[in-house]
Structure formats: C-alpha cells, structure tokens
Amino acid sequence: MPDVKETQSTVPVQEGTAPAPSAPAKPPVKRPAGKGRQKLIKRLIALGVAAVIFGGGGFALYRFLTDTDDTLGEIFPATASIGTIQSKVSGRGTAKAKEQAAITLTQSGTVQEVFVTGGQTVMAGDPLYTIYSEAAEKALNEAQEEMNRLLEEANNLTVRAPFAGKLIDVKEFQIDENVTEGTKVATLVNDKKLKLSLYFSYAYEGEIHAGQSVDVSIPAVMKTYTGRVEKVNKVSFVSPEGAVHFEVVIVFDNPGTLTEKMDASAMLTASDGSEIYPYENGKTQFYEARDVLAKAGGPVVGWGNLLNYANVFEGEELLYLGASTIDEKISQQQSKLDEAQKAMNDFNAVAPIDGTVTSCNLVEGQEVKSGDTVVMISNNVTMLVTITVDDRNISFIKPGSYVDLNWNGTMYQGLVSSIDMGGAQSGQGMTNYPVTLTVDNYDGSLMDGAYLQYSFITSESESCVMVPAACVQQFPDKDGNRCSVVFVQRDTAPDDIPELEYPTFEPGQKRTFPTQEEGYYPVIVETGLADTQNVEIKSGVEAGDNVFLNYTLTDYSYG
C-alpha cells in the first residue's frame, strides 16, 4: 500500500520585507533588570575562567556556569506570511519498459550470422541473426502442404464447370441431401464445335493430312459447312467388301442449330483436284463431353445454374456442398502454419520492436536448441510505472493527469494512462487501486525495475496566511475544549486574551511557550491545510504578525 503522508511545495508570496528565518524580525524583548544583572555576573565569571582554561574542558565549564535552571534563551520569532500550501499524497512504484520482446527458439539449428550485440539500439525490422534449421524448414513445408490440401478440399465443396459449354444429363438435388465424393452432377459438353469421325480408303493415304480443308454436309438441314482435318489415325478398319480404311477426325463450327448424332458426310479435294469421299457417312459428336463430378462429400446447401441445356462459363459455380468440420480444420491448421512460420522467422529474425538489445547469447557457429532464448529487446524510450493509490485519494487523479516521480533525486513526470478499478485490493481498512503511469524516457536514464517515489496534489490553498508548524500549540480552554493557539507579539495587552489552562512546571522542566511579560499573547486560531513546514491560518493571525517560534537555546526551563 502507498505511504500516505503530507508533503509540501510552498511558494511564499512576499509582502514588504520578507522575514529571515534565521533571525528575528523584531528585537528580542528585554528581561527584568535583576535577572539581567545576575546573568551578566555569571557571564563575566565564565569569561575569566575561559581565559585560563583551554580545550574542551574550558568549554564544558563555561556551559556549566552559564546553564542554570532560571536562565531562559531569547525568543526566536517568526513572521506570518502569505503563500501557497499544498497537501500531497505520496508512495512508491516500480518502473518497467513499455514493451519487451524475447525471441525463443522452437527448433535446433546452427548460428550462421549475428548482427547485433547487447546494448545496441535497434529499430523494428532490423536483422538480428540467421540460423539454419533443417527441422524448422521441414515443419514449415509440411504445415503448408497440409494447409493447401485443406484449402483444396474446401474449394472442392463447390462444384464448378471445368470449361465453357452446355449442361446435359443434369441430376436433381435436394437441400441437405448428402452427396458423396465422385457423384455425377451433370455432363458438360462443348457444343460450340462438332466433330465427325469418318473412314477413308488407304488409297488416299497420301492425299489427306491434318489441317486440310473439308466440306461437311448435313442432310437434315441440307447445308454444307467448312471444316478441317484435326487428326489422322492410321488404324485398320476393314469394310465388308474387304477393303482397309484409316480414320479421319474432322472438326467444324456449330452455328447453334446442330447437335450430336446427326447424319453427316464430308468431301475432300485431292492434289489433282479430284473429290475424295469417305467409305460411309458418320454421326456428329460434341467436340468435348465430360462428366462433372463432386470432388468432396457433404450435404447440399444450394446450387447455381444447374439446369439441362444451360449454357455456363468456365469456373461457374454449379453446386454448393457444406462441411461442418472443414472451417475448424482450416483454422487449426492456420495456427500450426503460423507457429511453423514464426519458428522459421526466429531463425532469420528481425527486431519485432524498437528498443535496446538487453541480451544476445549467440556466436557464429554455435549450436542452439529448442527452448533457448537467444535475444531480448526492451523498448525503454517509454516506461510504465505502476503505483497503488488508496480509496481516500484515488478521486484526486484521473487519466490524463500528471504525477511527480523521484528516482535517486532525478525528477520525472508520469502521465496517468489507466486506473484499474477492477483490480482493487482491500486490506488494513482501505482499498488500493493499481494506477499505470506513462513516462517519457528518451535519454534512457530511467532503468527497468527502478523503485520510485511518487507524489501528487490532493488539495491546495493559494495566497493564504501561514506560519511555521511549530508556532501552533494546543491548550485546553476553561471548559476543557482543545484549542489551537499561536502566541502573537503585541505592544500592549489585547482585550480578548483567551482563558486557557496552561501546564504547570517544576523547576528544571522545559517550557515551550512565552509569557505575557515577554510581550507575547495567546490567540486562538482556525487552521487549514498543513504540510511538513507550515500551517494555513484561516483566522486569528494576520500577515506580518510576529509570532513565537522558539527560544534561542534548546535547553530552557520555567523560572
């Protein structure tokens, strides 16, 4: 808990001639003649003895002869002045760096290069070292491969068109219907082009080649289309007449009115200009046809343009499947991948924050192992100081206010950045609240772990009348009420001298207040703020009044 005590920062407002604290503002009051003569005789005797005795013994004899029970020192007064009194609360707190970063290895390896040393200042992103770790590299690759597999699995939950074309043989699905991997969704055909497979006699083997122009006739529409030879396959198709033929695959554009399984024939032109015809007519085919299959299993959650004879573009989404665990698997694998990447980064590390390298335990060629903390960095440009303030004083500070800090005589300003009302701890009849202060430490003079004294103002009285704290004494009045009293010097006795009960003294006992014969009279005062040196006087004493502070000798007695 904080030490709660009153301190002060008093700024007197001087009016007229300021009183000197080491000398009275007015001449001391004279003593009665009889006592003065007796005092003079004793001093003469002391001087005579001192003339013939040297050393410490002479001084002791002088004190013996002059220090009698009925001898009082002269009054040492003070002057009531105008000034400012502040009441403060103080305590202790500990400083720490605002940011700290420790790089700890998760795999073994061999140090290749080291770029920093202890005490060096670095900026975020500055290289620190390189370490080769086969294990870390392998772990990262394996984590990435597994992530790619999961992402592909997630991507496969959406069935897409592999190329642009038309859907046929579309299967109907219901929401939440379970689809297994490999289920046929539809057949996708490329009907923008058609192909025709025809057989020609080997007698024309040298006359037909890929790329050759072909006239394709479709009897059903009574039209001829220009095509080309895409491929020549030297197979052996034997006709019932015993002739051997090879295959020619012909491709031609579909104007949009043709489809598969239409009768078609073709005519090619030989090098001598003669016409070449196939052994027999053929059937048109779609240029490409592919079954669209589900690459993953899961319940149906929706579909796109999944209709018979629908035209689709490449990559268009056809069917959506759900998987209750795939997102969780990806999230878990991402965490593993991040850890593997961080481990790899730790072997080719850069500074994660601005700051000072507080430790670097690496040497080139050194073998390091998992769990080794190899570099520590502290950002001590900004420090955090944690203090605790009790419930009596917590209302006097708030975020954004400043607290004075003292470390070994060096002063700092702490900005209140947070007050943890939820972290309060109770004990010894009070509640303490953790308060965090932010301290600029550009020169680095405030060290991590420093133990500081803090203080802040809880109340203040400006331009008030004040006297030294020792001037205020406590006496009971005739009714037994305790009164705060200041003895004020007056030329004549005032009419309103309070009736107080003064303590009685036996010979030899010390007295701490003056008598009226010495020109000082008691005044009951109302006090306000006080610090370790002064007390605010709200009434009873005015600025400029001479008040009793002490006697010039510390050992005095009631005569």
C-alpha positions in Angstrom: 0.0 0.0 0.0 1.2 3.5 -0.6 2.8 5.6 2.2 0.3 8.4 2.8 2.0 11.4 4.2 1.8 15.1 3.8 4.5 16.9 1.8 4.5 20.5 0.5 5.7 22.7 -2.2 5.3 26.2 -0.6 5.7 29.3 -2.7 5.6 32.3 -0.3 4.1 35.5 -1.6 6.2 38.1 -0.1 4.7 41.4 1.1 7.1 44.2 2.1 10.3 42.9 3.6 10.5 39.1 3.8 11.4 37.8 7.3 14.7 35.9 7.5 14.1 32.5 9.1 17.4 32.6 10.9 16.9 36.0 12.7 14.0 37.7 14.5 12.1 40.3 12.6 11.9 42.5 15.7 14.4 43.0 18.6 14.0 40.4 21.3 12.1 41.5 24.4 14.3 42.7 27.3 14.5 40.9 30.6 13.8 42.4 34.0 16.8 44.2 35.4 17.5 41.9 38.3 17.8 38.8 36.2 19.9 40.7 33.6 22.5 41.7 36.3 22.7 38.1 37.6 23.2 36.9 34.0 25.9 39.5 33.4 27.9 38.4 36.5 27.8 34.8 35.5 29.0 35.6 32.0 31.9 37.6 33.4 32.9 34.7 35.6 32.7 32.4 32.6 34.9 34.6 30.5 37.5 34.8 33.2 37.7 31.0 33.6 37.8 30.6 29.8 40.9 32.8 29.6 43.0 30.4 31.7 41.5 27.1 30.6 42.0 25.7 27.1 40.4 22.9 25.1 37.1 21.1 25.6 37.3 21.2 29.4 37.1 25.0 29.3 34.0 25.0 27.1 32.4 22.4 29.4 33.0 24.6 32.4 31.6 27.6 30.6 28.4 25.7 29.8 28.2 24.5 33.4 28.5 28.1 34.8 26.0 29.7 32.4 23.3 26.9 32.1 21.3 27.3 35.3 17.6 26.4 35.8 16.4 30.0 35.9 18.1 31.1 32.7 16.0 31.4 29.5 17.2 32.0 26.0 16.0 34.9 23.9 12.8 34.5 21.9 13.2 33.4 18.3 10.2 34.7 16.5 8.7 34.0 13.0 6.5 36.2 10.8 3.2 35.2 9.4 3.4 35.4 5.7 1.3 35.0 2.5 2.0 31.9 0.5 0.7 28.7 -1.0 0.3 25.4 0.8 -0.2 22.1 -1.0 -1.3 18.9 0.6 0.2 15.9 -1.2 -0.1 12.1 -1.1 3.0 10.0 -1.7 4.0 6.4 -2.1 6.2 4.1 -4.1 6.1 2.4 -7.5 8.2 0.3 -9.9 9.2 1.2 -13.5 9.3 -1.3 -16.4 9.8 -1.0 -20.1 6.6 -0.3 -22.1 7.5 -3.1 -24.5 9.7 -6.2 -24.2 10.3 -8.9 -26.7 12.1 -12.2 -26.1 12.9 -14.5 -29.1 12.9 -18.1 -28.0 13.7 -20.9 -30.5 11.4 -23.8 -31.2 13.8 -26.0 -33.1 17.5 -26.7 -33.0 20.0 -25.2 -35.5 23.4 -23.7 -36.3 24.1 -20.0 -36.0 25.3 -18.6 -39.3 25.4 -14.8 -38.7 24.9 -12.4 -35.8 24.2 -8.8 -36.5 23.7 -7.3 -33.0 25.3 -7.1 -29.6 24.0 -6.4 -26.1 23.3 -2.7 -25.5 22.8 -2.0 -29.2 19.8 0.1 -30.2 17.6 -1.4 -33.0 14.5 -0.4 -34.9 11.7 -2.8 -35.7 12.6 -4.8 -38.8 16.4 -4.6 -38.3 18.1 -8.0 -38.8 19.3 -9.8 -35.7 20.8 -13.1 -36.8 20.4 -16.0 -39.2 20.3 -19.7 -38.1 19.9 -22.7 -40.3 17.5 -25.3 -39.1 16.5 -28.2 -41.2 13.8 -29.2 -38.7 12.2 -25.8 -38.8 12.2 -25.7 -42.6 10.7 -29.2 -42.8 8.0 -28.4 -40.3 7.0 -25.2 -42.3 6.8 -27.2 -45.6 4.7 -29.9 -44.1 2.4 -27.3 -42.5 2.0 -25.5 -45.8 1.3 -28.7 -47.7 -1.4 -29.7 -45.3 -3.0 -26.2 -45.4 -3.0 -26.4 -49.3 -4.8 -29.8 -49.1 -7.4 -28.5 -46.7 -8.0 -25.4 -48.9 -8.4 -27.6 -51.9 -10.8 -29.7 -50.0 -12.8 -26.6 -49.0 -12.7 -25.4 -52.6 -13.9 -28.7 -53.8 -17.1 -28.3 -51.8 -18.2 -26.0 -54.6 -18.7 -27.9 -57.9 -17.7 -25.7 -60.8 -17.8 -26.0 -64.6 -14.4 -27.2 -65.9 -14.9 -25.4 -69.2 -17.4 -23.3 -71.1 -20.3 -25.3 -72.6 -23.8 -26.7 -72.2 -25.1 -28.9 -69.4 -26.9 -32.1 -70.2 -27.9 -35.1 -68.1 -28.3 -32.8 -65.0 -29.1 -34.6 -61.8 -31.7 -33.1 -59.5 -30.7 -32.5 -55.8 -32.5 -31.5 -52.6 -31.2 -29.3 -49.8 -29.4 -31.3 -47.1 -29.1 -34.2 -49.4 -25.8 -36.0 -48.7 -23.5 -36.1 -51.7 -20.6 -38.4 -51.7 -17.2 -37.8 -53.4 -17.4 -38.9 -57.1 -21.2 -38.3 -57.5 -22.0 -37.2 -61.1 -23.7 -33.8 -61.1 -24.1 -33.3 -64.8 -22.4 -33.8 -68.2 -20.8 -30.7 -69.7 -20.4 -30.6 -73.4 -18.6 -28.2 -75.7 -21.3 -27.7 -78.5 -19.6 -24.7 -79.9 -17.8 -27.1 -82.2 -18.8 -30.5 -83.6 -16.6 -33.3 -84.7 -17.1 -36.1 -87.2 -15.2 -39.4 -87.4 -15.1 -40.9 -91.0 -13.1 -43.7 -92.6 -11.2 -43.3 -95.9 -9.5 -45.9 -98.1 -5.8 -46.3 -97.7 -5.7 -45.4 -101.4 -6.0 -41.8 -100.3 -3.4 -42.0 -97.5 -1.1 -39.6 -99.1 -3.9 -37.1 -100.0 -5.3 -36.4 -96.6 -3.4 -34.6 -93.8 -4.1 -32.6 -90.6 -5.3 -29.0 -91.2 -6.7 -29.8 -94.6 -10.0 -28.1 -95.5 -13.1 -30.2 -95.6 -16.7 -29.6 -96.8 -19.1 -31.1 -94.3 -22.7 -31.7 -95.4 -25.6 -32.3 -93.0 -28.5 -33.8 -94.9 -31.0 -33.0 -92.2 -30.6 -29.2 -92.7 -29.5 -29.5 -96.3 -26.4 -27.3 -95.7 -22.7 -27.6 -96.1 -20.2 -26.3 -93.6 -16.5 -25.7 -93.9 -14.4 -27.8 -91.5 -10.8 -29.0 -91.2 -9.0 -32.2 -90.6 -7.9 -32.2 -86.9 -6.4 -35.6 -86.8 -5.5 -38.6 -89.0 -5.4 -42.0 -87.2 -3.7 -44.8 -89.1 -6.0 -47.6 -87.9 -7.2 -50.7 -89.9 -11.0 -50.5 -90.4 -12.0 -53.4 -92.7 -15.2 -53.0 -94.7 -17.5 -55.9 -95.5 -16.1 -55.6 -99.0 -12.6 -56.5 -97.7 -11.1 -53.0 -98.1 -8.9 -51.5 -95.3 -9.6 -47.9 -94.2 -8.0 -45.3 -91.8 -9.8 -42.8 -89.5 -10.0 -39.0 -90.2 -11.4 -36.8 -87.4 -13.0 -33.6 -88.8 -13.9 -30.5 -86.8 -16.3 -27.7 -87.8 -18.1 -24.8 -86.0 -21.6 -25.2 -84.9 -23.8 -22.3 -85.9 -26.1 -23.2 -83.0 -28.6 -25.2 -84.9 -26.7 -28.5 -84.9 -26.3 -31.1 -82.3 -24.8 -34.6 -81.8 -25.9 -37.8 -83.6 -26.9 -36.0 -86.8 -26.0 -37.8 -90.1 -23.1 -36.1 -91.8 -20.7 -36.7 -94.6 -17.6 -34.9 -95.9 -15.7 -34.3 -99.1 -12.0 -33.5 -99.5 -10.1 -32.5 -102.6 -7.1 -34.5 -103.8 -4.0 -32.8 -105.1 -5.1 -33.4 -108.7 -8.4 -31.7 -108.0 -10.5 -34.9 -107.8 -13.0 -35.3 -104.9 -12.4 -37.8 -102.1 -15.4 -39.3 -100.2 -15.5 -41.5 -97.1 -16.4 -45.1 -97.1 -19.7 -44.2 -95.4 -21.5 -41.3 -93.6 -21.0 -40.7 -89.9 -22.7 -39.2 -86.9 -21.9 -35.7 -85.5 -20.5 -35.6 -82.0 -19.9 -32.8 -79.4 -16.3 -31.6 -79.7 -15.9 -32.3 -75.9 -18.0 -34.0 -73.3 -17.1 -34.5 -69.7 -18.9 -35.8 -66.6 -18.9 -33.1 -63.8 -18.2 -35.0 -60.5 -18.3 -33.9 -56.9 -14.7 -33.9 -55.6 -15.7 -33.9 -52.0 -18.6 -35.1 -49.9 -21.1 -33.2 -47.9 -24.7 -32.1 -47.6 -26.2 -29.9 -50.4 -26.6 -26.3 -49.3 -27.5 -24.8 -52.6 -26.9 -24.7 -56.4 -26.3 -22.3 -59.3 -27.4 -22.6 -62.9 -27.7 -26.3 -62.6 -30.2 -27.0 -65.5 -30.4 -29.2 -68.5 -29.1 -27.4 -71.7 -28.0 -24.4 -69.6 -25.0 -22.5 -71.1 -22.3 -22.0 -68.5 -18.9 -20.4 -68.5 -15.6 -21.9 -67.3 -15.4 -21.9 -63.4 -19.1 -21.2 -63.0 -20.5 -22.5 -59.6 -23.0 -25.3 -60.1 -23.5 -27.0 -56.7 -22.6 -26.0 -53.1 -21.8 -28.6 -50.5 -21.3 -28.0 -46.8 -18.9 -29.5 -44.3 -19.3 -28.9 -40.6 -15.6 -29.5 -39.8 -13.6 -28.0 -42.7 -13.6 -24.5 -41.4 -12.4 -25.7 -38.0 -9.7 -27.8 -39.6 -8.5 -24.8 -41.6 -8.5 -22.6 -38.6 -6.5 -25.2 -36.6 -4.1 -25.7 -39.4 -3.6 -22.0 -39.9 -2.5 -21.8 -36.2 0.0 -24.6 -36.9 1.2 -22.9 -40.0 1.6 -19.6 -38.2 3.6 -21.3 -35.5 5.8 -23.0 -38.1 6.3 -19.7 -39.9 7.2 -17.9 -36.6 9.7 -20.6 -35.8 11.2 -20.2 -39.2 11.3 -16.4 -38.7 13.0 -16.9 -35.4 15.9 -18.5 -37.3 16.1 -15.5 -39.6 15.0 -13.0 -37.0 14.4 -9.2 -37.3 13.7 -6.9 -34.4 9.9 -7.0 -33.6 10.0 -3.7 -31.8 12.1 -0.5 -31.4 14.4 -0.7 -28.4 17.7 -1.8 -26.9 19.1 -5.3 -27.1 19.3 -6.2 -23.4 20.8 -9.6 -24.1 22.2 -11.6 -27.1 23.5 -15.1 -26.5 24.6 -16.0 -30.0 28.0 -16.7 -31.5 28.6 -17.7 -35.1 28.9 -21.5 -35.5 27.1 -22.1 -32.2 24.6 -25.0 -32.0 21.3 -23.9 -30.4 18.4 -25.9 -29.4 14.7 -25.6 -28.9 13.7 -23.5 -25.8 16.8 -21.3 -26.0 16.0 -17.6 -25.5 18.6 -16.0 -27.8 17.7 -12.3 -27.9 15.8 -9.9 -25.6 14.8 -6.4 -26.6 13.3 -3.7 -24.4 11.7 -0.5 -25.5 12.7 1.8 -22.7 12.1 5.0 -24.6 8.7 4.9 -22.9 8.5 3.5 -19.4 5.5 2.3 -17.4 5.3 2.9 -13.7 2.8 1.1 -11.6 1.7 2.6 -8.4 -1.2 1.9 -5.9 -3.5 4.7 -4.6 -5.9 4.1 -1.7 -9.6 4.9 -1.7 -9.0 8.1 0.2 -7.0 9.7 -2.6 -8.0 7.9 -5.8 -10.5 10.6 -6.6 -7.7 13.2 -6.9 -6.3 11.7 -10.0 -7.7 10.6 -13.4 -6.4 9.5 -16.8 -4.5 12.4 -18.4 -3.4 14.0 -15.1 0.3 14.1 -14.0 2.1 12.6 -11.0 5.6 13.7 -9.8 8.1 10.9 -9.7 11.5 10.9 -8.0 14.2 8.3 -8.6 17.5 8.9 -6.7 17.0 12.6 -6.8 16.0 12.8 -10.6 12.5 14.0 -11.2 10.2 12.6 -13.9 6.6 13.4 -14.9 4.3 10.4 -15.0 1.1 10.7 -17.1 -1.8 8.7 -15.7 -2.7 6.3 -18.6 -5.1 3.9 -16.8 -6.7 3.3 -13.4 -7.7 -0.3 -12.8 -10.8 0.0 -10.7 -11.5 -3.7 -11.2 -8.1 -4.7 -9.8 -8.7 -3.1 -6.4 -7.3 -4.9 -3.4 -8.6 -4.4 0.2 -6.6 -4.7 3.4 -6.0 -2.8 6.7 -9.2 -1.0 6.4 -8.7 0.6 3.0 -8.9 -0.3 -0.7 -5.9 0.2 -3.0 -6.2 0.7 -6.8 -3.5 -0.1 -9.3 -2.6 3.0 -11.4 -0.4 2.9 -14.5 1.8 5.9 -15.4 3.5 6.5 -18.8 6.9 8.2 -18.5 8.9 9.6 -21.4 12.5 8.3 -21.1 14.2 9.5 -24.3 17.6 9.7 -22.7 17.3 6.2 -21.2 18.1 7.4 -17.7 15.2 5.6 -16.0 16.1 1.9 -15.7 13.8 -1.1 -15.9 13.0 -2.2 -12.3 13.7 1.3 -10.8 12.0 1.9 -7.5 10.5 5.4 -7.5 8.7 7.7 -5.1 5.5 9.4 -6.3 3.5 12.3 -5.1 0.5 14.3 -6.4 -1.5 17.2 -5.0 -4.7 16.4 -3.2 -5.6 20.0 -2.1 -4.1 23.5 -2.3 -4.6 26.8 -0.7 -3.2 29.8 -2.5 -2.4 33.3 -1.1 -3.2 32.2 2.4 -1.8 33.3 5.7 0.7 30.7 7.1 3.1 30.3 9.9 5.7 27.6 10.7 4.0 24.4 12.1 5.9 24.8 15.4 4.2 28.1 16.1 0.8 26.3 16.6 0.4 24.8 20.0 -2.5 23.0 21.7 -4.0 24.1 25.0 -7.4 23.4 26.6 -9.7 26.3 27.5 -11.6 26.7 30.8 -14.2 24.2 29.6 -11.7 21.6 28.6 -12.0 22.2 24.8 -8.8 21.7 22.9 -7.7 24.9 21.1 -5.1 25.7 18.5 -3.1 28.6 19.9 -0.5 30.9 18.4 1.4 33.4 20.6 1.5 36.8 18.9 3.7 39.7 19.8 1.8 42.8 20.8 2.9 46.2 22.1 0.0 46.3 24.6 -2.1 43.6 26.0 -5.3 42.9 23.9 -8.7 43.0 25.5 -9.7 39.5 24.3 -7.0 37.3 25.8 -8.5 33.8 25.9 -8.7 31.9 29.2 -6.5 28.8 28.8 -5.3 26.1 31.1 -1.5 26.2 30.9 0.5 23.3 32.2 2.5 23.8 35.4 6.2 23.3 35.5 8.5 22.2 38.3 11.9 23.8 38.4 14.1 22.4 35.7 11.2 21.4 33.5 11.2 22.7 29.9 8.7 25.3 28.8 7.6 25.7 25.2 5.6 29.0 25.2 6.3 32.6 26.2 4.7 34.6 28.9 2.8 37.8 28.6 5.7 39.6 30.4 7.8 38.8 27.3 5.3 40.7 25.1 3.5 37.6 23.5 -0.2 36.9 24.0 -2.2 33.7 23.1 -4.5 33.9 20.1 -7.0 31.1 19.3 -6.6 30.4 15.6 -8.5 28.4 13.0 -6.1 26.3 10.9 -6.4 24.9 7.4 -4.0 22.9 5.3 -0.7 21.9 6.7 2.5 20.4 5.4 5.7 19.3 6.9 6.8 23.0 7.4 3.8 25.4 7.5 0.2 25.6 8.6 -2.5 27.7 7.0 -4.1 30.2 9.4 -7.7 31.0 8.4 -8.4 33.3 11.3 -6.7 34.8 14.4 -3.4 35.9 12.8 -2.7 38.4 10.0 0.1 38.5 7.6 3.1 40.4 9.1 2.4 39.4 12.7 5.4 38.4 14.7 4.6 35.0 16.3 6.5 32.9 18.9 8.5 30.1 17.3 11.1 29.0 19.9 13.9 30.2 22.3 17.4 30.7 21.0 18.6 28.0 23.5 17.3 24.5 23.2 17.6 23.8 27.0 15.5 26.2 28.9 13.3 25.9 32.0 10.4 27.6 33.7 11.9 30.3 36.1 
